[in-house]
Amino acid sequence: MPIFEYECCQCGEQFEKLVFKSDENVDCPKCKSRDVAKMMSVCGFKSGGDKGAASSRMGSGASSCAGCSGGSCSSCH
């Protein structure tokens, strides 16, 4: 699903929006402004071959996977 993260340039509200067309207007749910910026999304992925493995997330600038004590993903995978 094409869900994008945005931040309103007027009030600072951060929100997610399901957007079907690239030219679709996006309004801030708090102040209704159309002056919004698309944020860098966090990638979610599942690690390990086990069905019970928890999902790990890595955000921009993160040095390691959440919940992992390794210094980088190369030490985990």
C-alpha atoms as one frame of an Amber mdcrd trajectory, in Angstrom:
protein
   0.000   0.000   0.000   1.326   3.473  -0.815   1.359   5.007   2.677   3.605
   8.049   2.998   4.774  10.033   6.013   4.438  13.825   5.970   5.224  16.808
   8.171   3.191  20.004   7.999   5.382  23.065   7.361   2.813  25.301   9.108
   2.082  23.534  12.410   4.726  20.758  12.552   2.157  17.918  12.710   3.589
  14.570  11.540   1.113  12.180   9.938   0.705   9.281   7.518  -1.494   9.380
   4.433  -2.582   6.723   1.968  -1.876   8.300  -1.453  -2.999   6.601  -4.663
  -1.817   9.178  -7.247   1.492  11.053  -7.183  -0.287  14.347  -7.936  -2.885
  13.923  -5.176  -3.113  16.918  -2.822  -2.247  16.156   0.794  -3.735  18.288
   3.579  -2.556  18.434   7.179  -5.203  16.754   9.366  -4.575  19.282  12.167
  -4.529  22.704  10.442  -5.703  21.722   6.903  -2.650  23.365   5.275  -1.396
  21.940   1.963   2.138  23.101   2.781   3.421  19.634   3.723   6.754  17.886
   3.159   7.189  14.180   2.524   9.427  12.658   5.193  11.989   9.905   4.822
  10.141   6.744   5.805  11.464   4.077   8.133  11.947   0.737   6.414  10.456
  -2.249   8.155  11.762  -5.721   7.533  11.610  -9.142   9.083  14.875 -10.812
   9.959  15.626 -14.450  10.550  13.972 -17.513   9.082  11.794 -18.190  12.083
   8.080 -17.488  11.842   8.117 -16.066  15.360  10.909 -13.587  14.623  10.033
 -10.035  15.493  10.153  -7.268  12.906  13.146  -4.984  13.117  13.197  -1.337
  12.073  16.054   0.812  10.964  15.560   4.550  10.644  17.604   7.073   8.702
  20.857   7.689  10.513  20.448   4.652  12.744  23.653   2.800  13.474  22.027
  -0.532  14.278  18.750  -2.401  14.107  16.274  -1.669  16.893  16.494  -4.300
  19.591  19.889  -5.458  18.357  23.108  -4.982  20.302  25.288  -5.285  17.193
  27.106  -2.189  15.940  25.739  -2.519  12.416  23.496  -4.785  10.391  26.548
  -6.412   8.822  27.372  -7.867  12.239  23.878  -9.342  12.567  23.122 -10.691
   9.119
